[in-house]
Amino acid sequence: MTLRKRLSFIVVLFISLQINAEPLKIKSDRPDNYTVKRGDTLWSISGKFLQQPRLWPKVWHKNPQVKNPHLIFPGDILSFEIVNGKPSIRHTRGREVKLYPSIRTSVLESAIKMIPPDAIAQFLSSPKVLETNELQTSPYVIDFPDDHVVAGAGDRIYVRQILNPQTLNYTVYRQGKPYLSPETGAILGYEALYIGDALLNKAGDPATLRLIKSDSEIRVGDRLMPSNEDEFSLNFFPEPPSSRIYGSILNVLNGVSQIGHLDIVVIDKGLRENLKQGHILNIYQRGRVIKDPFKNNEEIQLPEEIAGTLMIFRVFKRVSYALVMKSTAPIHILDKVRTP
C-alpha cells in the first residue's frame, strides 16, 4: 500500500471514528416513512429524522437491492426502523417497476443533492477572494468607444495589457474591502466584486473586448481576469475537519444584517487551516456584555450560545465561503465558528 493510500485510509478512518463517537439524537416527531420529493436535499431529509443531520451515515441502512444508498431520487421511500436495538433508515427504490416490451417516455430525475444547488451556484466562480497584488497587477479598463463614460452588456471596452491571451473569456472585477483578521488585524485577502463577463475581440495594448454580461456599470479602472473554468462538485458530504478550528464570521455576501438559514458567509479560515469542501462547523453567538446593578455596574461577559451550523463550499488561502445549513438564533458578523 502506497503512503498516499495509507494516509487516505487513516483520514477516512479518523472521520468515521469521529462520527461514531458522537451521540445520535433522534427527533421525537420523526416520520415513520418519508417519500422523497423534488426540491429535497440529503441535508433536509436527514433533518426530518435526526437532530444533527450531518450524522446521517450512522443510520443510513444499506439495502442489498440498492447499489448506492446515498444516491436517492424523487419517489424513493425512506423508512425509520430499529435494527438490533439501533436506529436505521431503510432506503427503498420507489421508482422500480416491472417493465414490459413497449415504448415509454419519462422525465429523467436527477439524484437528490446534499444542499440546494441554487443557494451557492452564483458564488462558485464569482465573487472571489484574492491576494493583495493579484488584482492590482491585472489588466484594467482604460476607455470606451464613442466617448462613453461607463459601459454595459453589449458595449465594447478598451483594456490595457492583454498581449498573449490564454483564453478569450474574461471576468470584470472591482476590488472590494479587505478581509481583516479579528485577532491580529492582518489582511487575509481582498474580495473581488463581480461586475461582468467579457469576450476578447482583439489582443493588444490596449485590447478590445465586448461585454456579454454586466451586473452593474463597468467603469474605467475596473480589472479583468481570465474567467474561472474550474468545475465544482455539489455532491460532497458533510464531515467535521480533522483538526480543531476556531474562527470568526467576517462577512455575509447577500447584504443582510442578520444571518440565517441558507445565507452565504465568509469565515477567516481556509486552505492554510486545511479546510475543504463539505467541512461542517458550529456557529456560536457572541455573549453580550451586561452590567451587574448589584455590584457597582460591574461588566459581565455572558457565555457564547450555539446558534447554528455551516458547511464550507469554497476555500481560499486564508478565508472560505460557507452556507448556513441551520440557524437556531440570529447570527451576526464576528460570531464564532468551531469544529463540532
Phi, psi and omega in degrees: 000129182289163180299319180299316180295321178298316180296319178298318179297319181296318180297313179299317179297318181298315180296319179298318179295322178299313181297315183291336182280341183278139178293139182265124180246114181270138179292137181289333181260025181297151174280155174283327178221146177219130177262124184294136182241161172299140181094345176292156170234160178301324181294313182293324178294314179300326180292345176284337182253326189243146173288335178239093185302333183291348180268018182305330181298340182285341184237355180289117185265124182273107177279143181296334182276354180247114185296321181228102184291346180270354179256098185240159187227159172306135182099340176293152184245131177247129183237134178272130181219164170250116182244117182054040178080002182240144179292145181212148173247114181272137185249121180240132178291106181284346185263358183287127178224158175281131185260140175239154180300112178187171178261126181231149171240142180208156177277127179287122179271142174271148177296149179293133179274164176292320181228161179293118184301324183297336183292331185238353188306316185287348182258003182283329179247326180214146355290181178217168178247129186239157169293159188306315189271353184295310183285327182293337181255007180276159174304150184222155180289128181250333181188175179229151175293160171061031174061024175291148178258341174219170180220160177216189182305132181097341181276159173264154177224152174256132187230134178287138162064055164246088189261319182232071186294141174261354181207163174262349186256127181230153175246137179264128181236160169232132185292129178266194180285152178287149170271126184248142175293127178297335183274315188249343184080001181291148178284123180267343180155171179245137174282129174263110184281127180291130178244319181181181178240145182223153179243128182289124175265319184207123178287160178151191177222085013272156172268160178246128178229156175245133179283124179256348177199143176211134176270340176204177183294135176273133183242161172300134181101343176297146187258153179238143174224152175305139182296145181282118180252015178294147176263135179245134179271140175254010184255018177288157184243150185289142175200152177284152174299155181281353178232166180284127179246128174235106184222189182221155172277124183264329187197161171238133192275347182257013169079011179274159180271324175252135187261137181216199185303129177069015170280154180259127180236161175248129177245161188269029176228148183205219182302327181299331178260014178065029173285152178211169178305135177096349179292137182255136175228146173274148179253133179241125178287132180298137177288136179289156173260121180240169178250137180270107183292346182268356179224059174055040179056035176299135181283132182237128176271115178286152182291157175290150178234138179295133187237353180163192182222142176231159178235130178288132177233348176209131189238132172248185186298311186241353179223168179217154170266141181219150178255129178285112183274333183206139175225126180252356179201161177303137181246141185228161173301139183080002168295157188268152173232142185215157172299133178305000000 
